[in-house]
Amino acid sequence: MTLLRTRKRKSLASDIGASPSKDIVPFPRKRESMAKVVSERRWLKSWTPGQVGGDNVLRGGRSIIMLTSGSKPERIEAGTGKMPRHVAIIMDGNGRWAKKRMLPRAMGHKRGVETVRKIVRAAGELGLEALSLYAFSSENWKRPEDEINDLMGLMREFIKSDLDEFAANDVRLKIIGNYKALAPDIVDMLEESIARTSQNTRTTLAVALNYGAQDELARAARSAAAQGEITVESIEANLDTAGLPPLDLLIRTSGEQRLSNFMLWQAAYAEFWFTDTLWPDFSKDELAQALTEFSTRERRYGGR
């Protein structure tokens, strides 16, 4: 994406009621659309034709606003392909964040949990129907015992402290992976949380715990075979993510560019977005940036 030249930017900013010195409006390279999602960081207080309204820009409902040169803003609903319904994040970089600051790895994980809270809140505010987070993989059991204990302790703390907020903000909790292999008290807390939030509809938070995509596929295939013919549809119906919208966008933090055994099936036609930002530093602004870029991509699903 590129920025308009200063003179053009000032003129257009004036047209939409924005400040050219503060509300910089980037545009995609496609000249015919001249569209851009307005930065969620700088809300304007009201909306009239030709202006941008805070309640209409990546906030509330399930929609985003696109600015279109020469006309009033266009409201883009989720499900049109412009706004992702389901975003998954590989949360990577907690250890490196701590190492850079000469802190114990446990401090990196603790800051990572704080970022989870912020991003879950942001997901609802930005209109996402589903947010999937890769929290603990089936391969993470190979880590040192003290680190695993720290992670499980943080998990207990997160569930206890955030369940009320989930309920208040209409967030439904879903767990993917073989979570029943975790400690019995954690399993009990998770199942209580799942039951308590089961009727919530604003956003579904799918947390991957003791999850590995290869294992998920093997389990789904076995279940499909036991039920009858193995087809694409029967496998999808038996995945841990059954009932969630198709995965639209997969984000990985920390600069790594691999799936690490996460959502191999679901990512078949997902868009990928990578950032060098370490997970504890990932923000709502950066999530909005990823959604902005998603809105400019052309998804062909193998066609032309």
FENCOR-V34558 format. One record per helix or strand of 2 or more residues. SS is the DSSP state (H for helix, E for strand). FROM is the first residue (numbers start at 1). LEN is the number of residues. If there is no record, write none. Layout:
ss:SS from:FROM len:LEN
ss:SS from:FROM len:LEN
This chain:
ss:E from:2 len:2
ss:H from:6 len:10
ss:E from:26 len:2
ss:E from:35 len:3
ss:H from:54 len:3
ss:E from:63 len:6
ss:E from:74 len:4
ss:E from:86 len:5
ss:H from:94 len:7
ss:H from:105 len:21
ss:E from:130 len:8
ss:H from:138 len:5
ss:H from:145 len:24
ss:E from:171 len:6
ss:H from:179 len:3
ss:H from:184 len:13
ss:E from:203 len:9
ss:H from:213 len:15
ss:H from:232 len:6
ss:E from:249 len:4
ss:H from:266 len:4
ss:E from:271 len:4
ss:H from:279 len:3
ss:H from:284 len:13
